[in-house]
Amino acid sequence: MIIINYFVKMPESTSPNSNFATEQLCFPSVAGYTVRAEFTGGEISSDFGAVLLSAIDQRIGLLTPIAKAIKDYRHQSYVTHSMLDLLKQRVFQVASGYEDGNDANTLRRDPLFKMAIGRSPLDSDNNLASGSTHCRLENSLTTRDVYRISQAMMEQFIAGYSEPPKSIILDMDHTEDATHGQQELSFYNGYYDSHCYLPLLVFEGTTGALVAAVLRPGKRPTGAENAMIMKRILKKLRKHWPQTNILLRGDGHFSNPELMELVFADGNANFIFGLGGNPVLLKQAEDLMQQTRNKLAKQQELAKSKNEHSVESARVFGEFEYAAKTWPKVCRVVVKAEVLAPNENMPPKDNARFIVTNLTNHTPQELYEKEYCARGQAENLIKQIKNDLKSDRTSAHSFVANCGRLLFAAMAYILHQQLRILGLHDTTLATAQPKTVILNLFKITTRIKQYKDRVLLQLPNACPVKELLAHLCQTLCPPTRRHKKLASP
């Protein structure tokens, strides 16, 4: 049983084997007082978030099936750290802001991480795994392990729905993962002007849930490769949701015949993709572009007569049917005919944009502005997993090991996303990025006291998120799930 308490007075250390340094640190005086610091505070940790991550994992059941998906080749007679313990340790570290496997060397004795894994926090003979063990874990993964892990993550996504949804949106996007060494399958990409990987991330467009994360070589993906990945995702979803309408949404990388054929063959799926301009499309859009030029000229003339600010641009939406030679069918193409007003440094500029879709129940403007442009949220989600959780920490030599690192970051993202949905949905952190949650909620100094029958966590009396933590505890661990509270000693 775990009891959380707020403290004012600092009690003496409860660890019988503590061996603190007696050296004092000197600081400038304050208000006439000399200031000294000593390493005699007792068993204290600054990673309270590990306890919250453990509660979320127990709630959604993420890591246990994933651990079972990894084949353990070790001789079990010599195993100290189970696969589940290793997975929890690594994912909780990444979700707490420690992206490097070597961070385990300094965190393996941390009492809150030990407790989050399910070990006694203050015992000295049950330290967690070292960085070397995690390195061996990464390099022991096989392609089959990676596939089974991805399948288990999709199972968790599906289990998040109590019943089959009527429709879902799958936002697909690639992102640059720059490499700086001799990683396998790291190629030069001319668009990004760097050697990199180019992983594909798939999110559910409404909730922001991560559906799949696939590490790829750095070259531009072909239509056949995109279709191969999405075919497996659709097959998994259709096994559980045969009647759900699925909308595939992506930029111009995905407007290829293979993905279109996949959608048409499904029968209950749709697509909306960006479409690169070409002479044929621009010719068909010329009438709309001329209407837009005339519209801009009238608006500028009207603004000038009223002494108002000049109009920066004008746009008109339209549509026509079009099919490239390789497309399986004639499709609906929506045009955003935009003209940018001239300024001191630039003459008037045409800015025609195209999207292709098989949706029929929206106006051209609604399709472009509401349905297609909403895919930009996927780029914000990619920033969360890439910048906050360091999914681009793919510095291992082995490509498969780097696949594992990407998946560790993906699991950490799922824990953060579920924490926001299940525990923070009515709070100021309901839409916070992982980094904000880590700084505001996870990094809280905590004193740990271990007794024969319970563990007491003492939080600062001046904790700025006291009410938020109380709300989170009530939500994740309601009274029916908790033991009767005992009085603090």
N, C-alpha and C positions, 0 to 999 in steps of 0.2 A: 504494500500500500504506500502511496506517495501523498504527502501532505505539503501544501504550499503555504508559507507564512511570510509576513512582512516583518522586518526587524529594524530596530533602532540601535540598540546596544549590541556591540560585537562580542559574542561569547568566545571563550577560548577554543582552541582547536580540539576537534573530537577524534582526530586520527592518531592512534597510538604510535604509528611509525613515521610521523612527520619529521622531516629533517630540513628545516628552513635555514636559509643563510642568515647570519646575524649582522651582515653588513648593512649599514645605514646609508640611505640616499639623502643628500642635502639639497634643499630648494631655497629660493629667496624668502626672506621673512615676510609675513603678512600681518598687518595691523598690530605690529609690535611683538608678534609671536615668531619664534624660530620654527621652521618646518622641516621635519625629518620623515623618512619613509623606511619601513622595515618589512622584510618578507616573513612576517609572522601572522598573517591574516587567517591562516587555517585553510581548509579545503573550500576554495572558491573557484567558480568557473564563470566565464563571460558568455557562454553559449547556451543560454536557456532555450533557444530555438530548437535544439536537438530533441527536447522533450515534446515540443509541439509537433515536430515532424513525425515522431514516433506515434503520437496519438492519431494523426491524420492517416498514417500508413495502416494502423490497426483498423481504422474506420473504413477505408476503401479497399483494403486487401491488395495492395499493389505489388509489394516486393516478394511475398511468399511464393506466388506462382511463377514469378520471374526467376527466382532462385532455383526452383524445380526444373525450369527450362534449360538450365546450364548443366551440362554433363560434368560431373566431378571425377577427374581421373586420379585423384590422390588416393593413397592407401589410407583408409579410414582409421586404421589403428594409430596413425601418426598425426591425425588432424587435430589441431587445437582450435582453429577458427572455422566454423561451418560456412558453407556457401552463403547461407542467408545472413549470417553475421557480417561477412565480408561485404555483401551487397548493401546491407543497411549502413554500415560504417562509411562506405564510399559515397553513397547517394546522399546521406545526411550531411556529410562534409561538403559536398558540392552545393547542396541546397542552403548551407550556412555560409557560403562565401569562400570555401577552401577548395579550389578547383584542382589542385595538383595532388597526385597520389602521394608524393613525398610529405605532404602535410600530415599524413598519418603518423609520422615519426614523432611529432610534437603533440599530437592530439590523442594518441593511443592511451594515455594515462588520464585524460580529462574525465572527471567523474560524471558529468552530464551526458557525454557521448557514450560512456560505458553503460549508464542507466538506460539510455535510449535504445541500446542494442539488447538490453535485457539482463545486464550483469549488475552485481552489487557495486555501487559507485565508489566506495572507499576501500575495498579489499585490494591488497597490493599484488596478488598473484593471479589476477584475471585481466591484465592489460589487453587492449585491442591489438589488431594486426599492425605490423609496421609497413612502411612504404615498399619494402622489398617484396612482401607478400602480395601487395596490391599490384605490383609490377608483374609478378608471376601470374596473377589472375588475368590481367589484361592479355598477356601473351599466350595464355592457355586457351583462349576463346577460339572457336572454329566458326566457319561460315554457317554451319548448322545451328550452333548456339545463337549466333546473331539473328538468324531467321526465327528461331523459336522464341527468343526474347521479344522480337517485334510482334509476333503473333500474340504473346501474352499481354503486351501493352495494348494491342487492339481489343483483346478480350476485356481488359479493364475499362476501356473507353465505352464499349457496348454495354457493360454492366452498369455504367453510370446512368442509364435510362431505365426507369421502372417498367416502361412499356415501349414498344416500337414507336418511334416518332413518325409523324406524317411526312415530314421532309427534313432533310439536312443539307448543308452546304459544305463542300470540301474545297477549301482554299489551298492551292498548291503554289509553291514558290521555291526557287533555288536561291542560295546565298553563298557569297564568297567565303571560303575558309582558307585564308592565306597560310602557306607552308614556308618554312625557312630552313629546311634541312634536306635530308635524303629520304623523305617518306615515300613509301611505295605508292604508285599511281598518282603522284603529284605531278600535274602537267601545267604547262604555261597556258594561260587563258588570255587571249588578246583583248577581250572586252574589259577585263579587270586589270590588265597589264601586270600580272603577277603569276607566280607559280602557286597553285592552290588546289584544294578540293572544292567540289561544287555540290554540297548535300541538298537533297530534296526534303522539305518539311511540309507536312499536310496537317492543316488545322480544321476544326469544325468552325464554320464562319460565324455562327451565332453565339456560341458559348466560349470560344477560344480554346477549347480542349484540343490537346495534341493527339492526332490520330496515328501518325507515323513519322519517323525520322530515318532517312536513308542516306548513308554516306556514299558519295559518288566520286569518280575521278574528276579532275579539273576541266575536262573538255566539255564543250557544249553538248547537251543531251540530244539524242535523236528522238524522233517521234515514236519509233518502235520501243525505245527504252522507257520513255514516259508511259506508254501504254502497258508495257509489261508490269511496271510497278503498280499502276492504278488498277490493272486487272486483278491483281492479287488482293488489293484492298477491297475492291467491289465484291469479289467472290466471298471474302470473309464477312462483309456487311450483309450481303444477300442471304447468307446462311441463317442469320438471325432476324433480318428485317426484309422479307421478300416483297412487301408492299410499300416500303418507304420510297418516296421520291428523292433522288439524289442529284444534286446540282454540282457539277464540276466547274470551278471558277479559277482562272489563271490568266497570266499575261500572254504576250505574243509567243513565248517559248512553247506554249501548249496548243497553238492553233495548227495542229497537224492532222493528217487524215487518219492516222492510226488511233488517236484518241477519239476522234469523231466516230469512227467505225465501232469502237468499244461502247460508246454511249448509245448509238443507234441499236446495237445488238442487245443491249440490256432491256430496252423496252419501257422502262420506267425511270429513266435518267435524262438529264438535260445538261447542256454545257453553255458557258458564256466565256469566250476567250478574247484577249486582245488580238488584233490583226494588223500586221505591218502593211504600210501603204505600198502600192506599186502603180505603174502607169495606167493599168486597166481600172483600178479602183479610183484613182485620182480623176480619170476622165469621166467616170460615172458620177463623181461627186462635184463636178465642175459647176453644174447649175446651182447647187446648194451653196457653193463657195461664192458665186456671183451674187446670190441673194444676201449672203452675209456681208460682202463688201458694200453693197448698197445700204444695208441696215446700219453698218458702222458709220458710213458717210452721213446718213440722216441724223443719227444720234449725236455725232460730233457737231453737226450744224446747229441742232437744237440746243445743245449744251453751250455753244458759243453765243447764241442769241440771248440766252438767259444768264450769261456770265457765270456759268457753273464750271466745275472741274471737268476737264476733258474725259471722254469715255476711253477706257484702256483697251477694251476688246468687245467684240460682238460674236454671238454664236447662234447657229441654227441647227436643229437636229432633223435627220431624215433617215430613210432606209431604202434598200433595194435588194433584190435577190442576186446571188453571185455563187459561182462554184469554180474553184481552180480545177485544173485537169486531174489532179490526184484525189480530189475530194469525193467521197462516196455519194453525196447528194448535193442538190442545190440548197444553200443555207441563207438565212436572213442576215444581212450585213447592216449594221447601224452606223451612221456617220455623225460625228460631231464636227460640223463645219465651223471653224473658228478663225477669225482674223484679228491679229494683234495690231493695235493702233500704232502709228509711227511716233517716234520721238527724236530727240536731237542726234542720237547715235544709231538709230535703226529705222529703215523705211517700213511701210506696212508689210506684215508677214502673215502668210497663210499657215494655218495650223490644223490640218485635217487629221482626225483620228478615227480609227475604225475598230469595231468589235464584231465578232461573228457568234451567232447563237442559234439554237433551235427552239427557243422560247417564243411563244406567240401571243401571250396575254398581257403585254405591257406596251406602252407607247415608246417610241425611240428615246425620248428624253429620260423616261423612267428607267429604261434598261441601262442606259449609260450612267446616269448620275446616282441612281439608287442601288441597282443590282450589281453593276460592274465595278464602280468606284469604291464600293464597300470592301473590295478585296484588299484595299490599302491597309486595313487593320492587320492583315496577316504579316505585313512588313514590321509593324510595331511588335507583334508577338515574337517574330524572329529576333528583333533587337533584345527582347527580354531573355531569351534562351542563349543568345550569342554574347551579349555584353554583360548581363548580370550573372549568368550561370556558366559562362565561359565554355560554351559548347565547341568553340574553335580551338580548344587546348588539345589539338591532335598532333602532338609532337613525337609520338612513338614511331619507330621505323616501320612496323608492320601495319598494313592497311586494315587488317581485321582487328588488331588492337585499337586502332583509331576509331573503328566502328563501335567498339565497346565504349570508348570514351564519349562519343556522341550520344550513345544510348544512356549512359549514366547521367549526363546533363538533361536528357529528355525526361528521365524518371524524376529528377529534381524539379523540373518544370511542372510535371503533373502534380507533384505534392504541393507546390506553391499555388497552382491553379485551383486545386481542390480545397486548399486552406482558405482561399478567398471566397469560394462558393459556399462551403459548408460552415465556416466559422466567422468570416469577416463580411458577410453579405450585407449586414445592416450597420456597418461601421465606416469610419473615415478611410479605412484601408481597403474598402471593397474593390476598388479598381487600381490599387497600388501595384507598382512594378516589384519584382522580387527584391531588387536592391533596397527599395524603400522599406519593405517588410523586414528584411534582414537588419537594417540599421535601427528601425524603430521598435521592433518586436522581438527579434532574436538575440540581439547583443545586450543582454541584461545581466548584470553581476548577480550571482546566486551563491549563497553559502549552503553547503550540503552537510547534513548531519544524519548519520546512519545509526539506527538502533537495532535491537534484535528482531523486532517485528514491523518496523516501518522506516521510511526515509522522509526526512523533513527538509524541504527547500525553503530557505529564508531569502526573500527578495527585499530590496531597499524600501524603506518606509516612504521615501520620496519618489518612488517609481512613477514616471510620468504616464504610463499606460496601465495603471492599476485597474481602472474600470474596464478597459478593453480586455485585459487578461481575464478578469472575472467573467465577462460575457463569453469569451472564447472557451473557458473551462466549462461553463454551464452548457454550451452548445456541443462541444466535442465529448464531454464526459458528464452527461446529465445525472441527477441523483440516483436514478435506477441502476446506473452503471458503476457507481462509486461505493466504496465501503463507508461505514459510519465514521465521521470525523472524530478523531481523538484530540484531546486537549494537548496543546504544545507544552513541552516540558519547560 
